[in-house]
């Protein structure tokens, strides 16, 4: 399992991780803390589903939300940076998107990454039910971090 590999590597390196979640609503944090020993590297997460909480808890600029919406590369990047800064971690991951079931952009997901080597985002499109989209987003976020760490 990818979460186990990430926890093992981060703990061995003495590095830490945090998460900022919207779309996944805590599932990303849960995937990490299910791994025995996660407390050695997982510092916490912020579930900021509401735009106001993205601003107040993660420091996402109101102008970013106004200009780009809550589901954008700009917002997910600000979320990752906010989590890394506020939770004082080596790395941070973030998620935002549309899980549905209604809307034109159902399945659109943005992932964010912030680390000592810089920042990055990834745009994804998933199919399936609301639950399936959210779970695919979690796996994609973990894979995104693994790509960064195992380069």
C-alpha positions in Angstrom: 0.0 0.0 0.0 1.3 3.4 -1.0 0.4 5.1 2.4 2.6 2.5 4.2 5.6 3.2 2.0 5.2 7.0 2.4 4.9 6.7 6.2 7.9 4.4 6.4 10.0 6.7 4.2 9.0 10.0 5.9 9.6 8.5 9.4 13.0 7.1 8.4 14.0 10.6 7.1 12.6 12.4 10.1 10.2 14.4 7.8 6.6 15.3 8.4 3.4 15.7 6.4 0.1 17.5 6.7 -3.0 17.7 4.6 -5.5 20.4 3.5 -8.7 18.8 2.3 -11.9 20.0 0.7 -13.3 17.4 -1.7 -12.0 14.4 0.3 -13.3 15.7 3.6 -10.7 13.9 5.8 -10.3 10.8 3.8 -6.7 11.7 2.9 -5.7 12.1 6.5 -7.5 8.9 7.3 -5.5 7.0 4.7 -2.3 8.1 6.3 -3.3 7.6 10.0 -4.5 4.0 9.3 -0.8 3.1 8.9 0.8 2.0 12.1 3.5 4.5 13.0 1.9 7.4 11.2 2.3 9.5 14.4 6.0 9.7 13.6 5.4 11.8 10.5 1.8 12.9 10.3 1.2 16.2 12.1 -2.4 16.9 11.2 -4.9 18.1 8.6 -7.4 20.8 8.0 -10.7 20.0 6.4 -11.8 23.3 4.9 -14.9 22.5 2.9 -16.3 26.0 3.0 -14.7 28.9 1.2 -14.6 31.0 4.3 -12.6 28.2 6.1 -10.2 28.0 3.2 -9.5 31.7 3.9 -9.5 31.7 7.7 -7.8 28.3 8.4 -5.5 28.0 5.4 -4.8 31.6 4.3 -6.2 31.2 0.8 -6.6 34.7 -0.5 -10.2 35.9 -1.1 -9.0 37.2 -4.4 -7.9 33.7 -5.5 -11.3 32.3 -4.8 -13.0 35.3 -6.5 -10.8 35.1 -9.6 -10.3 31.3 -9.9 -13.0 29.6 -7.8 -12.5 27.0 -5.0 -11.8 24.3 -7.6 -8.7 25.6 -9.3 -4.9 25.0 -9.4 -4.5 28.4 -7.7 -6.7 27.5 -4.8 -5.3 24.0 -4.3 -1.8 25.4 -4.3 -2.7 28.0 -1.7 -4.3 25.3 0.4 -1.1 23.1 0.3 1.1 26.1 1.2 -1.3 27.1 4.0 -1.3 23.6 5.5 2.5 23.3 5.3 3.0 26.7 7.0 0.3 26.4 9.6 1.1 22.9 10.6 4.9 23.4 10.3 5.5 20.3 8.2 8.1 19.3 5.6 5.4 18.4 3.1 1.7 19.1 2.5 -0.9 17.7 0.2 -4.2 19.3 -0.7 -7.4 18.3 -2.5 -10.3 20.2 -4.0 -12.8 19.3 -6.7 -16.3 18.3 -7.7 -17.5 14.9 -6.5 -21.1 15.3 -7.6 -23.5 13.9 -8.1 -24.7 17.0 -10.0 -22.9 19.6 -12.1 -21.0 19.9 -15.3 -17.6 19.3 -13.9 -18.3 16.2 -11.8 -15.0 14.3 -11.4 -12.7 17.3 -11.8 -10.1 17.2 -9.1 -7.1 19.4 -8.3 -4.3 18.1 -6.1 -1.7 20.3 -4.5 1.8 19.7 -3.2 4.1 21.9 -1.1 7.6 20.9 0.0 11.1 22.1 0.5 11.7 21.5 -3.2 8.8 23.8 -4.2 5.2 23.5 -5.1 3.2 21.7 -7.8 -0.4 20.9 -8.8 -2.1 18.2 -10.8 -5.4 18.2 -12.5 -7.3 14.9 -12.6 -10.6 13.7 -14.0 -12.3 10.7 -12.3 -15.4 8.8 -13.1 -17.8 7.0 -10.8 -20.0 7.8 -7.8 -19.3 10.6 -5.4 -17.6 8.1 -3.0 -15.5 6.6 -5.9 -14.4 10.0 -7.0 -13.3 11.0 -3.5 -11.4 7.7 -3.0 -9.7 8.0 -6.3 -8.6 11.5 -5.4 -7.0 10.2 -2.2 -5.1 7.5 -4.0 -4.0 10.1 -6.7 -2.8 12.5 -3.9 -0.7 9.8 -2.3 0.7 8.7 -5.6 1.6 12.4 -6.3 3.5 12.6 -3.1 5.2 9.3 -3.8 6.4 10.6 -7.2 7.9 13.6 -5.4 9.6 11.6 -2.7 10.9 8.7 -4.8 12.3 10.8 -7.7 
